[in-house]
């Protein structure tokens, strides 16, 4: 099983099994990045290509220039964590092998679990405070709240943030998870200077619970996507400056120990806080917890600009391919930026 395989366009004939319209990416030099399973004969000739995943076109809402993709997490118990994200959160199994599992909705990977032998506790280092899955409606939030409550899944809490309603929990290894729905933008507290004020008030949990419907078997709502990522950092002001410069984000709301940053008119795509304290460790490779988070930009020129920004910030940066790069922040947190070029391929049955 593979996740991104290069295949020659000339092989797109009877050797490839395509049932619907799928998308492949053409990053460079006439090769295509495809998502699926390749079978070859002993001489290495391509026999069949079965597409397992299609990457959907992203919608850049709120005049944003980025769209959040998957969050990758190093885990100690790959099978147990995979079961949690499927059974408890209702994510679909999209890819699986002995070293990693990809889960999501509508064919889009939202969470990627990576096996590691490192056993340093998740919260011993800076990294993920929580990943935040954006649900498409209040009904979807109600359905998952009812599912969690009736299955006695421990929850950390819930809140009305003014622009959203959210519930919080952790996976079995301590990685934070937020499940939320956005209120209509007309209800947000948007100031003349573009700031969007967030609050933390009591969630109307009973009202939302009573709205919930039983979904059997449970699956997270269609249209769910990664709404934002919240990071634990050593210095929130320094981290805010770093990500504003790197990704051309705006500070939408800040307090002395945290900042909420966004592209365009959204309340936040990224948040940083220093609530864990200054004693935590710099994040190390393959340490339990956050491996990287991913965001898509509109085009290659945006990637080049981010690369130049990283150099200005003297941050470690590397090209994974001509359409993807990875930047590591001062706390050892990795962000991967992608600018895919799409090519549609249709079945000729």
DOVOTI-425294 format. One record per residue (C-alpha): residue number from 1; residue in three letters; x, y, z. Coordinates in nm, 3 decimals, always signed. Layout:
N
NUM:ala:X:Y:Z
...
# end
This chain:
349
1:unk:+0.000:+0.000:+0.000
2:unk:+0.126:+0.345:-0.080
3:unk:+0.000:+0.695:-0.025
4:unk:+0.153:+0.903:-0.302
5:unk:+0.279:+0.709:-0.600
6:unk:+0.425:+0.852:-0.916
7:unk:+0.286:+0.700:-1.230
8:unk:+0.347:+0.780:-1.593
9:unk:+0.062:+0.944:-1.781
10:unk:+0.119:+0.704:-2.072
11:unk:-0.005:+0.419:-1.854
12:unk:-0.351:+0.569:-1.824
13:unk:-0.516:+0.314:-2.050
14:unk:-0.665:-0.029:-1.985
15:unk:-0.406:-0.091:-1.714
16:unk:-0.577:+0.148:-1.475
17:unk:-0.909:+0.070:-1.310
18:unk:-1.113:+0.387:-1.272
19:unk:-1.480:+0.371:-1.177
20:unk:-1.561:+0.740:-1.143
21:unk:-1.396:+1.073:-1.205
22:unk:-1.083:+1.092:-0.993
23:unk:-0.811:+1.346:-0.947
24:unk:-0.437:+1.309:-0.967
25:unk:-0.175:+1.573:-0.914
26:unk:+0.087:+1.675:-1.166
27:unk:+0.369:+1.823:-0.960
28:unk:+0.663:+1.820:-1.197
29:unk:+0.840:+1.667:-1.496
30:unk:+0.531:+1.510:-1.648
31:unk:+0.470:+1.270:-1.361
32:unk:+0.148:+1.246:-1.169
33:unk:+0.095:+1.204:-0.798
34:unk:-0.189:+0.960:-0.745
35:unk:-0.344:+0.810:-0.438
36:unk:-0.398:+0.438:-0.431
37:unk:-0.247:+0.096:-0.475
38:unk:+0.000:-0.002:-0.744
39:unk:+0.067:-0.358:-0.854
40:unk:+0.370:-0.443:-1.067
41:unk:+0.502:-0.760:-1.224
42:unk:+0.847:-0.903:-1.152
43:unk:+1.009:-0.672:-1.406
44:unk:+0.852:-0.366:-1.247
45:unk:+0.593:-0.308:-1.520
46:unk:+0.269:-0.151:-1.407
47:unk:-0.016:-0.403:-1.406
48:unk:-0.302:-0.225:-1.230
49:unk:-0.356:+0.100:-1.048
50:unk:-0.650:+0.112:-0.809
51:unk:-0.721:+0.453:-0.670
52:unk:-0.800:+0.444:-0.298
53:unk:-0.835:+0.812:-0.227
54:unk:-0.919:+1.124:-0.417
55:unk:-0.815:+1.465:-0.298
56:unk:-1.102:+1.705:-0.334
57:unk:-1.074:+2.064:-0.448
58:unk:-1.054:+2.287:-0.143
59:unk:-1.289:+2.579:-0.092
60:unk:-1.118:+2.893:+0.036
61:unk:-1.399:+3.051:+0.239
62:unk:-1.397:+3.385:+0.421
63:unk:-1.155:+3.526:+0.161
64:unk:-0.887:+3.306:+0.317
65:unk:-0.565:+3.212:+0.138
66:unk:-0.520:+2.881:+0.320
67:unk:-0.730:+2.570:+0.380
68:unk:-0.637:+2.331:+0.659
69:unk:-0.574:+1.968:+0.573
70:unk:-0.471:+1.670:+0.782
71:unk:-0.320:+1.665:+1.128
72:unk:-0.065:+1.386:+1.175
73:unk:-0.007:+1.239:+1.521
74:unk:+0.257:+0.996:+1.645
75:unk:+0.091:+0.727:+1.859
76:unk:+0.204:+0.439:+2.078
77:unk:-0.099:+0.217:+2.017
78:unk:-0.183:+0.240:+1.646
79:unk:-0.470:-0.011:+1.660
80:unk:-0.624:+0.136:+1.973
81:unk:-0.603:+0.494:+1.850
82:unk:-0.746:+0.396:+1.513
83:unk:-1.039:+0.230:+1.689
84:unk:-1.100:+0.545:+1.897
85:unk:-1.109:+0.780:+1.599
86:unk:-1.341:+0.546:+1.408
87:unk:-1.573:+0.423:+1.683
88:unk:-1.585:+0.732:+1.905
89:unk:-1.549:+1.016:+1.654
90:unk:-1.704:+0.835:+1.358
91:unk:-1.422:+0.898:+1.111
92:unk:-1.385:+0.672:+0.808
93:unk:-1.084:+0.446:+0.758
94:unk:-0.922:+0.564:+0.435
95:unk:-0.572:+0.410:+0.442
96:unk:-0.402:+0.152:+0.659
97:unk:-0.076:-0.038:+0.686
98:unk:+0.154:-0.154:+0.966
99:unk:+0.298:+0.191:+1.030
100:unk:+0.015:+0.438:+0.976
101:unk:-0.359:+0.486:+0.949
102:unk:-0.542:+0.767:+0.772
103:unk:-0.894:+0.864:+0.879
104:unk:-1.135:+1.123:+0.751
105:unk:-1.465:+1.199:+0.584
106:unk:-1.582:+1.226:+0.224
107:unk:-1.252:+1.078:+0.105
108:unk:-1.053:+1.361:+0.264
109:unk:-0.790:+1.267:+0.522
110:unk:-0.839:+1.463:+0.845
111:unk:-0.625:+1.269:+1.094
112:unk:-0.321:+1.056:+1.015
113:unk:-0.189:+0.827:+1.290
114:unk:+0.179:+0.730:+1.273
115:unk:+0.329:+0.451:+1.483
116:unk:+0.634:+0.537:+1.694
117:unk:+0.843:+0.359:+1.955
118:unk:+0.908:+0.685:+2.141
119:unk:+0.731:+0.686:+2.477
120:unk:+0.785:+1.039:+2.604
121:unk:+0.446:+1.165:+2.728
122:unk:+0.243:+1.372:+2.483
123:unk:+0.227:+1.673:+2.715
124:unk:+0.597:+1.673:+2.804
125:unk:+0.679:+1.884:+2.496
126:unk:+0.531:+2.171:+2.300
127:unk:+0.305:+2.067:+2.016
128:unk:-0.067:+2.005:+1.978
129:unk:-0.307:+2.170:+2.221
130:unk:-0.598:+2.042:+2.015
131:unk:-0.704:+1.973:+1.660
132:unk:-1.046:+2.114:+1.580
133:unk:-1.296:+1.939:+1.355
134:unk:-1.546:+2.184:+1.209
135:unk:-1.892:+2.032:+1.180
136:unk:-2.130:+2.163:+0.911
137:unk:-2.424:+2.248:+1.140
138:unk:-2.559:+2.269:+1.493
139:unk:-2.752:+1.949:+1.422
140:unk:-2.423:+1.771:+1.346
141:unk:-2.277:+1.899:+1.674
142:unk:-2.590:+1.780:+1.856
143:unk:-2.568:+1.434:+1.700
144:unk:-2.209:+1.379:+1.805
145:unk:-2.272:+1.521:+2.154
146:unk:-2.558:+1.275:+2.195
147:unk:-2.338:+0.991:+2.068
148:unk:-2.055:+1.078:+2.307
149:unk:-2.286:+1.123:+2.604
150:unk:-2.481:+0.802:+2.558
151:unk:-2.160:+0.605:+2.514
152:unk:-2.018:+0.767:+2.830
153:unk:-1.714:+0.908:+2.652
154:unk:-1.528:+1.143:+2.891
155:unk:-1.537:+1.505:+2.780
156:unk:-1.309:+1.783:+2.900
157:unk:-1.573:+2.053:+2.865
158:unk:-1.772:+2.274:+2.633
159:unk:-1.803:+2.644:+2.557
160:unk:-1.983:+2.910:+2.360
161:unk:-1.709:+3.123:+2.205
162:unk:-1.937:+3.386:+2.052
163:unk:-1.854:+3.283:+1.697
164:unk:-1.884:+2.907:+1.764
165:unk:-2.017:+2.635:+1.992
166:unk:-1.764:+2.370:+2.092
167:unk:-1.711:+2.054:+2.293
168:unk:-1.371:+1.923:+2.400
169:unk:-1.226:+1.580:+2.468
170:unk:-0.897:+1.390:+2.445
171:unk:-0.798:+1.072:+2.269
172:unk:-0.662:+0.784:+2.483
173:unk:-0.305:+0.915:+2.459
174:unk:-0.390:+1.270:+2.565
175:unk:-0.414:+1.452:+2.230
176:unk:-0.670:+1.731:+2.251
177:unk:-0.974:+1.735:+2.022
178:unk:-1.231:+2.010:+1.967
179:unk:-1.559:+1.945:+1.787
180:unk:-1.736:+2.267:+1.692
181:unk:-1.980:+2.441:+1.466
182:unk:-1.958:+2.799:+1.349
183:unk:-2.242:+3.039:+1.416
184:unk:-2.359:+3.256:+1.125
185:unk:-2.100:+3.523:+1.055
186:unk:-2.361:+3.791:+1.125
187:unk:-2.354:+3.680:+1.490
188:unk:-1.977:+3.723:+1.528
189:unk:-1.836:+4.020:+1.719
190:unk:-1.634:+4.173:+1.434
191:unk:-1.469:+4.506:+1.508
192:unk:-1.395:+4.784:+1.258
193:unk:-1.024:+4.698:+1.257
194:unk:-1.102:+4.337:+1.156
195:unk:-1.051:+4.178:+1.497
196:unk:-1.299:+3.904:+1.585
197:unk:-1.360:+3.888:+1.957
198:unk:-1.385:+3.547:+2.119
199:unk:-1.543:+3.471:+2.455
200:unk:-1.571:+3.167:+2.676
201:unk:-1.924:+3.132:+2.805
202:unk:-2.140:+2.841:+2.913
203:unk:-2.244:+2.610:+2.632
204:unk:-2.617:+2.540:+2.593
205:unk:-2.528:+2.174:+2.631
206:unk:-2.869:+2.043:+2.735
207:unk:-3.041:+2.224:+2.448
208:unk:-2.788:+2.088:+2.200
209:unk:-2.809:+1.736:+2.346
210:unk:-3.190:+1.734:+2.316
211:unk:-3.156:+1.838:+1.951
212:unk:-2.937:+1.534:+1.882
213:unk:-3.057:+1.233:+1.690
214:unk:-2.933:+0.876:+1.718
215:unk:-2.715:+0.781:+1.421
216:unk:-2.656:+0.407:+1.375
217:unk:-2.391:+0.314:+1.294
218:unk:-2.244:+0.644:+1.402
219:unk:-2.039:+0.844:+1.154
220:unk:-1.929:+1.204:+1.173
221:unk:-2.137:+1.437:+0.958
222:unk:-2.075:+1.473:+0.586
223:unk:-1.890:+1.797:+0.520
224:unk:-1.682:+1.784:+0.838
225:unk:-1.334:+1.928:+0.786
226:unk:-1.034:+2.054:+0.981
227:unk:-1.140:+2.396:+1.106
228:unk:-0.834:+2.507:+1.297
229:unk:-0.529:+2.385:+1.485
230:unk:-0.438:+2.506:+1.834
231:unk:-0.073:+2.477:+1.940
232:unk:+0.101:+2.464:+2.276
233:unk:+0.412:+2.686:+2.255
234:unk:+0.676:+2.829:+2.485
235:unk:+0.611:+3.196:+2.406
236:unk:+0.276:+3.284:+2.253
237:unk:+0.377:+3.632:+2.143
238:unk:+0.687:+3.505:+1.964
239:unk:+0.490:+3.216:+1.808
240:unk:+0.218:+3.455:+1.692
241:unk:+0.477:+3.676:+1.523
242:unk:+0.638:+3.371:+1.362
243:unk:+0.318:+3.236:+1.206
244:unk:+0.191:+3.578:+1.103
245:unk:+0.514:+3.634:+0.912
246:unk:+0.541:+3.278:+0.777
247:unk:+0.184:+3.230:+0.654
248:unk:+0.069:+3.590:+0.615
249:unk:-0.189:+3.551:+0.892
250:unk:-0.357:+3.826:+1.093
251:unk:-0.395:+3.847:+1.469
252:unk:-0.772:+3.831:+1.515
253:unk:-0.771:+3.823:+1.896
254:unk:-0.504:+3.809:+2.166
255:unk:-0.464:+3.789:+2.540
256:unk:-0.124:+3.802:+2.716
257:unk:-0.083:+3.423:+2.703
258:unk:-0.250:+3.330:+2.371
259:unk:-0.329:+3.449:+2.018
260:unk:-0.585:+3.349:+1.757
261:unk:-0.467:+3.395:+1.397
262:unk:-0.644:+3.372:+1.063
263:unk:-0.622:+3.429:+0.692
264:unk:-0.898:+3.648:+0.553
265:unk:-1.216:+3.701:+0.752
266:unk:-1.223:+3.379:+0.956
267:unk:-1.204:+3.390:+1.337
268:unk:-0.895:+3.166:+1.344
269:unk:-0.718:+2.896:+1.147
270:unk:-0.440:+2.874:+1.403
271:unk:-0.413:+2.948:+1.774
272:unk:-0.109:+2.947:+2.001
273:unk:-0.096:+2.946:+2.379
274:unk:+0.169:+2.920:+2.649
275:unk:-0.060:+2.767:+2.912
276:unk:+0.160:+2.459:+2.942
277:unk:+0.437:+2.671:+3.092
278:unk:+0.797:+2.746:+2.999
279:unk:+0.937:+2.415:+3.130
280:unk:+0.818:+2.186:+2.847
281:unk:+1.062:+2.025:+2.607
282:unk:+1.138:+2.125:+2.251
283:unk:+0.948:+1.883:+2.025
284:unk:+1.167:+1.599:+1.897
285:unk:+1.125:+1.386:+1.582
286:unk:+0.884:+1.092:+1.622
287:unk:+0.786:+1.200:+1.972
288:unk:+0.434:+1.104:+2.082
289:unk:+0.187:+1.372:+1.981
290:unk:+0.189:+1.612:+1.689
291:unk:+0.397:+1.506:+1.389
292:unk:+0.282:+1.791:+1.164
293:unk:-0.024:+1.979:+1.053
294:unk:-0.101:+2.053:+0.692
295:unk:-0.245:+2.348:+0.504
296:unk:-0.316:+2.402:+0.138
297:unk:-0.247:+2.727:-0.045
298:unk:-0.381:+2.833:-0.381
299:unk:-0.072:+2.809:-0.598
300:unk:+0.299:+2.743:-0.632
301:unk:+0.378:+3.112:-0.601
302:unk:+0.231:+3.105:-0.250
303:unk:+0.465:+2.817:-0.160
304:unk:+0.764:+3.010:-0.287
305:unk:+0.661:+3.309:-0.077
306:unk:+0.631:+3.088:+0.233
307:unk:+0.974:+2.939:+0.160
308:unk:+1.123:+3.288:+0.142
309:unk:+0.942:+3.388:+0.462
310:unk:+1.089:+3.084:+0.638
311:unk:+1.437:+3.183:+0.525
312:unk:+1.381:+3.537:+0.655
313:unk:+1.275:+3.387:+0.988
314:unk:+1.581:+3.156:+0.982
315:unk:+1.347:+2.860:+1.029
316:unk:+1.434:+2.509:+0.909
317:unk:+1.257:+2.453:+0.576
318:unk:+1.272:+2.172:+0.321
319:unk:+1.098:+2.088:-0.005
320:unk:+0.920:+1.752:+0.010
321:unk:+0.829:+1.785:-0.357
322:unk:+0.793:+2.076:-0.595
323:unk:+0.439:+2.121:-0.462
324:unk:+0.497:+2.066:-0.090
325:unk:+0.731:+2.205:+0.172
326:unk:+0.778:+2.165:+0.546
327:unk:+0.874:+2.437:+0.793
328:unk:+0.970:+2.377:+1.155
329:unk:+0.891:+2.648:+1.408
330:unk:+1.111:+2.750:+1.708
331:unk:+0.937:+2.492:+1.932
332:unk:+1.004:+2.202:+1.694
333:unk:+0.650:+2.198:+1.551
334:unk:+0.626:+2.112:+1.181
335:unk:+0.377:+2.260:+0.935
336:unk:+0.345:+2.123:+0.581
337:unk:+0.223:+2.351:+0.304
338:unk:+0.080:+2.211:-0.019
339:unk:-0.012:+2.366:-0.352
340:unk:-0.152:+2.081:-0.564
341:unk:-0.211:+2.104:-0.937
342:unk:-0.515:+1.900:-1.028
343:unk:-0.577:+1.689:-1.336
344:unk:-0.911:+1.515:-1.386
345:unk:-0.913:+1.162:-1.528
346:unk:-1.239:+1.002:-1.642
347:unk:-1.329:+0.640:-1.689
348:unk:-1.387:+0.557:-2.053
349:unk:-1.625:+0.263:-1.988
# end
